[in-house]
Amino acid sequence: MVDLAVFHEPYSELDECDDIKSCIALKRLMTSLRYYAVLKVRKEANGLAIFEDFVFNTYQKVPLINDYVHVRAKHGAQIADIQRYFVETVKLFPAACNISRCQYTSRHQQVKQDANSPNKIALSSTTHFYAVLLDSIHFYIFHIFDVGLRVPPQENQVQPADDMKEEDANRHYDAVFARKTQEIEQRQAATKAFDRFNAGKNAKFNIQVDSNESVSIAAQSNNDKTNLDKLYVYLHRSRVHQEVIAKLHQILVDEEYDTDAMDDDFNRGKDDGNISVALDASKCVVCMKRVLLSLHASMSAFATGCRFYYWPKFKHLEQLPHDKEMAYNVNDHGGYKVFDLYVEKKWNSFKEEICHYPEPFDLQHYNEVVRVKAMEFLQSNPVKRIRSSVDDEIDGSLVDYGVADGAAMSYPNVVCLILYCDETELSRDFSLTFRKKHAFETLEQVKQRNRAYYWWSKILRETVELFGKNYFVDNGRSLGGPLYTGISCVLNITQFTMRLSGPTSTTKQQEVAVSFAKSNGMIMQLNNDEGLAKFGRAFDCSWLSKYGEEDERLFFGGYYVINVEALYILKTNQKFEALVDAMCYLDKMVNGDSLCTHSLSDHRAKLLCHLIAVTLGESVDEEAMFDPYILSSFKQYIESKKHIQLDLDDIYDSGHQMVKDIMLHTMEKRAVDEVKQCAIRKATDLVNLPQSAILKIFRDVQHLTIRTTYAGGAHFYSFSLLSLLNCISGSMVRRVEIKADVDGYDGHGECWLDVLWADEKRRSEIVSAFKDAKYNIALVAELMGEDQRERWCIISK
């Protein structure tokens, strides 16, 4: 029998321990695993009775959870050492477990059992929970290397010299990553029967996207509504005459057009294609071009989902209140108003909503599995220690969720996490309600789908954004990057500082993301170690999830951005890091994020400048420098940018000179005591203004925000508004906000915009010039926090 002496020692929770040999929590946990195996709980009634006495009385239930969480947190990087120590040194286990015959793995991964297998002993709900937990721990300790969810450290070393030839042939080829993916692929035979790794059932660490490059216009879709029908509905909503739609239908069916053929026919903007000539209806042609652009973008770009709102205070807001938001954290919600993103509840309570979740999930499973697990974890120290954190200064509008600072985790919080982490198919359906299913789906249709999960969405958001931690609180330990997530096919990335608005699973383990993304996909490497990303909250789900081996960190809401650090293409084993870092730097600059902690090397700055030159058509010879994927991603990135925010003080102090030279004219920093002398500039003065190239690069930008002072107004960067008018004339820009803090925080100071506007002659000249250009211009005061005021010069069309 198994020696249980370790359980007679006084129970003490160890936050710190020297090593695995001296860790009392690890000894208790491994002894319980061995005892569970010896008792044959699921086959022998006597073994079940002994097991229940052991769990409920000897181990006292909850300490088992506490020990497991401790081992994960303190020894999660030592799994191979733990396995060797308890099998080879202590010999607590007779031999390493063979995964192909492992009953614990079969139950943990829900592999279908042989119909002729012996009858199993029925377990009570609580006993079943602890049996499932021990199955999970067994898989975590003994089999994560067998299935490729971890690769032994010695296989991740720096590539030997003989790999350098391959790197020369392909400068993005990553030999270390190639060996890792090969090792994972070799071990994935063991996962083929696992439901969890079924891409059709699971969206964890793997954003599922339809990767077909060409979609037949007449092809039948999953919801039995053809793509052609969707096109017709869109044209009808756009008030295209019915006879024109009928004529278009005949052309498309007779000529068997698919989207690629239509794209070629319209030739990206020309009006002499076969369809255009045959239709002779300009409104229909314009609408179809818009549809094609939308299809092209949705099929080739990564989408992070919608940031929906479920709290009454947001129901009538156009935008988040300026007095609550950090000045540098402006979320334009993809062009939507806040009230556009408000979702009404479908059911009156969370319990009623759960009763209507789709099969195979049902109320019996909820009561016997989810509820029991939630109640057991609520009694554990890890859950009891978690408190909400609401900081008015950095959490802004999150205070309007109505959760008090210091509140304890409640039953609904824990249930939401369990549903998301453990219920594979249900979680996938839930996650899909934050993203468009196809290019024709409207926001209202997406919201209608999300309504069915209103309570889950609301409570899970609160759990992540208020009970989760950011980089500062966590000190980068469990929530610090790099973090990885997968995408089921190779997509362009249109944001390099992105808001993960929909629920997004990331993992600390690159192998996990690779295992889920499969061979035709890609991996995003994210990091939250600098800039605004440090403020973003995430929830460490690894200790609560049934699948703890996945080491999951959940992001949801996208209140703050997270930085894209590198991209991996699995099929070619390419790693794009230098250019992705440079594009992330550019994205921070045009999003008003802090650059002071992002050190861009001269080499990467040169690469970015060359990439911009190629994009502008100024350096065709340099196009060969860049991989087609990078060119395609950068093109879609600049085309998707609709709002630019420039923080002139941060760019002046921290911007790389090469990048500044492309984006801005000569910069001058002035102290507040110079405001009278330097506020009014000559009409032709270009100092501190964006270069004309910025609106050539980002030619679809409609909204421009320029912050012109250091916080509090101690320094400022004035410029000529008439020269700004020349810059935006002829562009797509329809709104400009020029922001300047007053001198000091008492709201009684003066900024350069005040001085400029007080000059009646110059003000009249400016207003007249903007009026002639069809722009309105006005100076307004905005309250930004306690007694701090800004002046906003608002230009609109």
Disulfide bonds with the S-S distance in Angstrom:
none
